[in-house]
Amino acid sequence: MRPGSNYLPVELVQLILGHYMRNMPFHPSSDSNTVDVAYLDFSSIRGLLNLRFLGRSWAVAILPLAYRSLCLFKSSSASSFVMMWKNPLSMPSMVYLQRLCLAHVQFLPCHMENDSSLKSRSSYRSQVISINTGLSDYVIQMDVVTDLVALCSSTLVDLKLSYREALGFSKPLIDAMKGLTKLKVLILDSSSVASTRNNSDSLRQVLNSLPSLESLSIGCASFDDLTLQTGALPNLHHLWVECNSNNVDAITNFCRTAGRNVKFFECRTHRDMNKSSDMILALRPSLKILSLGFITHVIPLAIGVEVFPRLRVIRAVNCDPQHSNLSWLLWRMFDKMEYFITTYHEGGSYWRTALKRPNVHSLQKPRNFKYIIFTSCHGSGQKDPELVELCAQYGLLCIFRH
């Protein structure tokens, strides 16, 4: 049968959808975490699914896009998806899901008790029709998380769990996590309140069972101990942490036991970098890319005087124009640096001020330092000929990127 006059090849539909999706609403990504990228919001996914009715080629192209990533904020929505995916007629959509984000996850100490205490659950249908009295719809229960993870275990590559309060994993969820044989990215965050009691033991059990993991992000205020088994996380190359006085010891021990292959480390420190010195030093032999909240005057002496033999890229999320002395370029840790990455909004002002200082004619910099990458919403379309010329005078090439 010949295609109808309104038929479009799937490849052409995919190109059209690619342009269309660039203008759709997204849940925002993180400025400090390069792997925490945006998700289509729920209304955008529904809008995509409605386009299936334009024709068969549209349906073929849309299903993989609509179900490739999913971000759920509500208990009712999460439970609805569990019901749908448990229906054999709906299962084909599951084969596309690679990225899953669950927000407002609730972990309670009782979740680590015997699973028999969790058997008395409301049916998913009753949860969808009527949220339990006193329980906000913006709380996703641990049993729902467990079912979602188990249902997409064969395809999931990227998982983000954002906890409402304390972080932890129930025993059934630990078992479900062990089935994520393709998981490469795991992002975890919980309450920023210092007194929050995150469950370190259940997290260790999960991390010890994920040999395929390549990227780990931990944004939690406190931990007791994160020392893993010898040989755990053999493929871990990227690590993002939010460092403070209540978690620094645990994360440092983690870096010493599981960070042997970490090449890209992102550390959010809120100006006080002294807390992060030991964990950065623990990663020194393998580190190629280092991303910090602030740079220059806040670098601790303990790491500034050390040689990082493989460190080629430094990223500073923020630069303070009020401290624009470039003497930090002479610190030994930057000896091998080739690229410096920062935001155009703050970094542009910083470098403009620094390179106009009266004594800048005597600027000394690492031998291989030749590129400054400024990120902005305009990407390569960003224009600043004055800054480009100023950097060029000192052998630095400006590159503008998203």
C-alpha positions as CSV (number, residue, x, y, z in Angstrom):
1,M,0.0,0.0,0.0
2,R,1.3,3.4,-1.0
3,P,1.6,6.0,1.8
4,G,-1.0,8.7,1.9
5,S,-0.3,12.2,0.7
6,N,0.1,13.3,4.3
7,Y,2.7,10.7,5.1
8,L,6.2,11.8,6.3
9,P,9.2,9.6,6.8
10,V,10.0,8.8,10.4
11,E,13.5,10.4,9.9
12,L,11.9,13.7,8.9
13,V,9.4,13.6,11.7
14,Q,12.3,13.1,14.1
15,L,14.0,16.3,12.8
16,I,10.8,18.3,13.2
17,L,10.3,17.0,16.7
18,G,13.9,17.8,17.6
19,H,13.3,21.5,16.8
20,Y,9.9,21.5,18.4
21,M,11.2,20.1,21.7
22,R,13.9,22.8,22.1
23,N,11.1,25.3,22.8
24,M,9.1,23.0,25.2
25,P,9.0,23.6,29.0
26,F,11.7,21.7,30.9
27,H,12.4,21.1,34.6
28,P,15.6,23.1,34.9
29,S,19.1,21.6,35.1
30,S,21.7,22.3,37.8
31,D,24.3,25.1,37.3
32,S,26.9,23.3,39.4
33,N,26.3,19.7,38.3
34,T,27.0,18.9,34.7
35,V,25.2,15.6,34.7
36,D,22.0,16.9,36.3
37,V,20.4,17.9,33.0
38,A,16.9,19.1,32.3
39,Y,13.8,16.9,32.0
40,L,10.7,17.5,29.9
41,D,7.9,18.5,32.3
42,F,4.6,16.5,32.5
43,S,2.6,18.8,30.3
44,S,5.3,18.7,27.6
45,I,5.1,14.9,27.6
46,R,1.3,15.0,27.2
47,G,1.7,17.4,24.4
48,L,4.1,15.1,22.6
49,L,1.8,12.1,23.0
50,N,-1.1,14.0,21.5
51,L,1.0,14.4,18.3
52,R,0.8,10.6,17.8
53,F,-2.5,11.0,16.1
54,L,-1.0,13.0,13.2
55,G,0.0,9.7,11.6
56,R,1.7,6.4,12.0
57,S,5.2,7.8,11.4
58,W,4.5,10.4,14.1
59,A,3.5,7.7,16.6
60,V,6.6,5.7,15.7
61,A,8.9,8.7,16.3
62,I,7.2,10.1,19.4
63,L,7.0,7.1,21.7
64,P,10.7,6.8,22.2
65,L,11.0,10.6,22.8
66,A,8.1,10.9,25.2
67,Y,9.1,7.9,27.3
68,R,12.9,8.3,27.1
69,S,13.0,10.4,30.2
70,L,10.4,11.0,32.9
71,C,10.2,13.3,35.9
72,L,7.5,12.7,38.6
73,F,6.7,15.0,41.4
74,K,3.3,13.7,42.6
75,S,2.3,10.5,44.3
76,S,-0.8,10.2,42.1
77,S,1.2,10.5,38.9
78,A,3.8,8.0,40.0
79,S,1.1,5.5,41.1
80,S,-0.7,6.0,37.8
81,F,2.4,5.1,35.9
82,V,2.9,2.0,38.0
83,M,-0.6,0.8,37.2
84,M,-0.2,1.6,33.5
85,W,3.1,-0.3,33.2
86,K,1.8,-3.3,35.1
87,N,-0.8,-3.6,32.4
88,P,0.6,-5.9,29.7
89,L,-1.0,-3.8,27.0
90,S,1.0,-0.8,28.1
91,M,4.4,-2.4,28.5
92,P,5.9,-1.5,25.1
93,S,6.3,2.1,26.3
94,M,8.6,0.8,29.1
95,V,11.3,-0.3,26.7
96,Y,12.2,3.4,25.9
97,L,12.6,4.7,29.5
98,Q,16.3,5.5,30.1
99,R,16.1,8.5,32.5
100,L,13.9,8.7,35.6
101,C,13.6,11.4,38.2
102,L,11.5,11.1,41.3
103,A,11.0,14.1,43.6
104,H,9.7,14.3,47.2
105,V,10.6,10.7,47.9
106,Q,9.9,9.8,51.5
107,F,12.1,7.5,53.5
108,L,11.3,6.6,57.1
109,P,13.3,4.5,59.6
110,C,10.6,1.8,59.6
111,H,11.5,1.1,56.0
112,M,14.5,-0.8,57.2
113,E,12.4,-3.1,59.3
114,N,11.2,-6.5,58.2
115,D,9.2,-6.2,55.0
116,S,6.2,-7.9,56.5
117,S,5.4,-4.6,58.3
118,L,5.0,-3.0,54.8
119,K,2.5,-5.5,53.4
120,S,-0.6,-3.6,54.4
121,R,-0.5,-1.1,51.6
122,S,-3.3,0.8,49.9
123,S,-3.9,-0.3,46.3
124,Y,-2.4,1.9,43.7
125,R,-5.9,2.5,42.3
126,S,-7.1,3.9,45.6
127,Q,-4.0,6.1,45.9
128,V,-4.7,7.6,42.4
129,I,-8.4,8.2,43.1
130,S,-8.0,9.6,46.6
131,I,-4.8,10.6,48.3
132,N,-4.8,9.4,52.0
133,T,-6.1,11.9,54.5
134,G,-3.3,14.2,55.8
135,L,-0.8,12.9,53.2
136,S,0.3,15.4,50.6
137,D,0.2,14.4,46.9
138,Y,3.7,15.8,46.8
139,V,5.1,12.8,48.7
140,I,6.2,9.7,46.8
141,Q,6.1,6.6,49.0
142,M,9.0,4.1,49.1
143,D,6.9,1.2,47.7
144,V,6.0,3.2,44.6
145,V,9.6,4.1,44.1
146,T,10.5,0.4,44.4
147,D,7.9,-0.6,41.8
148,L,9.0,2.1,39.3
149,V,12.7,1.1,39.6
150,A,11.9,-2.6,39.3
151,L,9.7,-2.1,36.2
152,C,12.3,-0.2,34.2
153,S,15.4,-2.0,35.6
154,S,16.3,-3.4,32.2
155,T,16.5,0.0,30.4
156,L,17.3,2.6,33.1
157,V,20.6,4.4,32.5
158,D,20.1,7.6,34.6
159,L,18.3,7.8,38.0
160,K,17.6,10.8,40.2
161,L,16.0,10.5,43.6
162,S,15.3,13.7,45.4
163,Y,14.2,13.0,49.0
164,R,11.7,15.1,50.9
165,E,13.7,14.8,54.1
166,A,16.2,12.0,55.0
167,L,17.8,9.8,52.4
168,G,17.6,6.1,52.6
169,F,16.6,2.9,50.8
170,S,14.1,0.3,52.0
171,K,15.1,-3.4,51.8
172,P,12.9,-4.0,48.7
173,L,14.3,-0.9,47.0
174,I,17.8,-2.1,47.7
175,D,17.0,-5.3,45.9
176,A,15.4,-3.4,43.0
177,M,18.5,-1.2,42.7
178,K,20.7,-4.3,42.4
179,G,18.8,-5.1,39.2
180,L,19.9,-1.9,37.5
181,T,22.6,-3.5,35.4
182,K,22.8,-0.7,32.9
183,L,22.7,2.2,35.4
184,K,25.5,4.8,34.7
185,V,24.3,8.0,36.4
186,L,22.9,8.2,40.0
187,I,21.9,11.5,41.5
188,L,20.8,11.7,45.2
189,D,19.8,14.6,47.3
190,S,18.0,15.2,50.5
191,S,17.2,17.9,53.0
192,S,19.9,20.6,53.6
193,V,19.1,20.7,57.3
194,A,22.2,19.7,59.2
195,S,20.4,17.6,61.7
196,T,18.9,15.3,59.0
197,R,19.7,11.7,59.7
198,N,20.4,10.1,56.4
199,N,20.7,6.3,56.3
200,S,24.3,5.7,55.4
201,D,24.1,1.9,55.8
202,S,21.4,1.5,53.1
203,L,23.3,3.8,50.8
204,R,26.5,1.8,51.1
205,Q,24.5,-1.4,50.3
206,V,23.2,0.2,47.1
207,L,26.6,1.6,46.0
208,N,28.3,-1.7,46.6
209,S,25.9,-3.3,44.2
210,L,26.3,-1.0,41.2
211,P,29.4,-2.0,39.3
212,S,28.2,-0.3,36.1
213,L,27.9,3.2,37.7
214,E,30.0,5.9,36.0
215,S,28.7,9.0,37.7
216,L,27.5,9.7,41.3
217,S,26.1,12.9,42.7
218,I,25.4,13.2,46.5
219,G,23.8,16.4,47.8
220,C,23.1,15.5,51.5
221,A,23.8,17.5,54.6
222,S,25.2,14.6,56.8
223,F,26.5,11.1,56.7
224,D,27.9,8.7,59.3
225,D,30.2,6.6,57.1
226,L,30.5,6.0,53.4
227,T,33.4,3.5,53.3
228,L,32.7,1.0,50.6
229,Q,33.9,-2.6,50.0
230,T,37.2,-3.0,48.3
231,G,36.7,-2.9,44.5
232,A,33.3,-1.3,44.6
233,L,32.3,1.1,41.8
234,P,35.2,0.1,39.5
235,N,33.8,2.3,36.6
236,L,33.1,5.5,38.6
237,H,34.6,8.4,36.6
238,H,32.5,11.4,37.7
239,L,31.7,12.5,41.3
240,W,29.6,15.5,42.4
241,V,29.3,16.4,46.1
242,E,28.0,19.2,48.3
243,C,30.5,19.6,51.0
244,N,30.0,20.8,54.6
245,S,31.3,20.1,58.1
246,N,28.7,17.3,58.7
247,N,29.5,15.2,55.7
248,V,33.1,16.0,54.9
249,D,34.7,13.1,56.7
250,A,32.3,10.5,55.2
251,I,32.8,11.8,51.7
252,T,36.6,12.0,52.1
253,N,36.6,8.3,53.2
254,F,34.4,7.5,50.1
255,C,37.0,9.2,47.9
256,R,39.8,7.2,49.4
257,T,38.0,3.8,49.0
258,A,36.0,4.3,45.8
259,G,37.5,7.3,44.0
260,R,40.6,5.6,42.5
261,N,39.3,6.1,38.9
262,V,37.5,9.4,39.3
263,K,38.6,11.8,36.6
264,F,36.0,14.5,36.9
265,F,35.2,15.9,40.4
266,E,32.7,18.7,41.0
267,C,32.6,20.1,44.6
268,R,30.1,22.6,45.8
269,T,31.6,24.3,48.9
270,H,29.9,27.7,49.5
271,R,33.2,29.5,49.6
272,D,34.8,27.6,52.5
273,M,37.0,25.2,50.5
274,N,39.2,24.1,53.4
275,K,36.6,21.4,54.2
276,S,37.2,19.9,50.7
277,S,41.0,19.7,50.8
278,D,41.4,16.1,51.9
279,M,38.8,14.7,49.4
280,I,40.4,16.6,46.5
281,L,43.8,15.3,47.5
282,A,42.5,11.8,47.7
283,L,41.5,12.0,44.0
284,R,44.8,13.7,42.9
285,P,46.4,10.8,41.0
286,S,43.5,10.3,38.6
287,L,41.9,13.8,38.4
288,K,41.6,15.4,35.0
289,I,38.8,17.9,35.5
290,L,38.1,19.8,38.7
291,S,35.0,22.0,39.2
292,L,34.8,24.3,42.2
293,G,32.2,26.7,43.5
294,F,34.8,29.5,43.7
295,I,38.3,29.9,42.6
296,T,41.5,32.0,43.3
297,H,41.7,33.5,46.8
298,V,39.8,30.7,48.5
299,I,42.0,27.8,47.3
300,P,43.4,26.1,50.4
301,L,47.2,26.0,50.8
302,A,47.1,22.2,51.3
303,I,46.0,21.6,47.7
304,G,47.4,24.7,46.0
305,V,51.0,23.6,46.6
306,E,50.5,20.0,45.3
307,V,51.1,18.9,41.8
308,F,48.1,17.3,40.0
309,P,49.8,15.3,37.2
310,R,46.7,14.8,35.0
311,L,44.7,17.9,35.8
312,R,43.9,19.7,32.5
313,V,40.6,21.5,33.1
314,I,39.5,23.8,35.9
315,R,35.9,25.0,36.1
316,A,34.8,27.8,38.5
317,V,31.0,28.1,38.8
318,N,31.5,31.6,40.3
319,C,34.3,34.2,40.1
320,D,34.5,37.2,42.4
321,P,35.6,40.4,40.5
322,Q,36.5,42.0,43.8
323,H,39.4,39.4,44.1
324,S,40.8,39.6,40.6
325,N,44.5,39.0,41.4
326,L,45.8,36.3,39.0
327,S,48.7,35.2,41.2
328,W,46.8,31.9,41.8
329,L,47.9,30.9,38.3
330,L,51.4,30.2,39.8
331,W,50.1,27.6,42.2
332,R,51.6,24.2,41.5
333,M,48.1,22.5,41.2
334,F,47.6,24.5,38.0
335,D,50.9,23.5,36.3
336,K,49.2,21.3,33.8
337,M,46.0,23.3,33.2
338,E,45.0,23.9,29.6
339,Y,41.3,25.1,29.9
340,F,39.6,27.4,32.4
341,I,35.7,27.3,32.3
342,T,33.5,29.8,34.0
343,T,30.2,31.7,33.4
344,Y,30.2,34.7,31.2
345,H,28.0,36.6,33.7
346,E,30.6,36.6,36.5
347,G,33.7,35.2,34.8
348,G,33.6,37.8,32.0
349,S,33.8,40.6,34.6
350,Y,36.4,38.8,36.6
351,W,38.8,38.3,33.7
352,R,38.2,41.7,32.3
353,T,39.1,43.3,35.6
354,A,42.1,41.0,36.2
355,L,43.7,41.6,32.8
356,K,43.3,45.4,33.1
357,R,45.2,45.5,36.4
358,P,48.2,47.9,36.4
359,N,50.8,45.1,36.9
360,V,49.2,42.6,34.5
361,H,52.0,43.1,31.9
362,S,54.0,40.8,34.1
363,L,51.4,38.1,34.0
364,Q,52.8,34.6,34.4
365,K,50.6,31.6,33.6
366,P,50.9,27.8,33.2
367,R,52.8,26.9,30.0
368,N,49.8,25.1,28.4
369,F,47.0,27.4,29.6
370,K,45.6,28.7,26.3
371,Y,41.8,28.6,26.5
372,I,39.1,30.3,28.6
373,I,35.5,29.0,28.0
374,F,32.7,31.3,29.0
375,T,29.3,29.7,29.3
376,S,26.1,31.7,28.7
377,C,22.5,31.2,27.5
378,H,23.6,32.6,24.1
379,G,26.2,29.9,23.6
380,S,28.5,30.5,20.6
381,G,26.3,33.5,19.7
382,Q,27.7,35.5,22.6
383,K,29.6,38.6,21.5
384,D,32.3,40.5,23.4
385,P,35.0,41.6,21.1
386,E,36.7,43.7,23.8
387,L,37.1,40.6,26.1
388,V,38.3,38.5,23.2
389,E,41.0,41.0,22.3
390,L,42.0,41.5,25.9
391,C,42.5,37.8,26.4
392,A,44.3,37.4,23.0
393,Q,47.0,39.9,24.2
394,Y,48.1,37.4,26.8
395,G,47.9,34.3,24.5
396,L,44.4,33.2,25.7
397,L,41.7,32.2,23.3
398,C,38.1,33.0,24.3
399,I,35.5,30.4,23.5
400,F,31.7,30.9,24.1
401,R,29.5,27.9,24.8
402,H,26.1,27.1,26.3
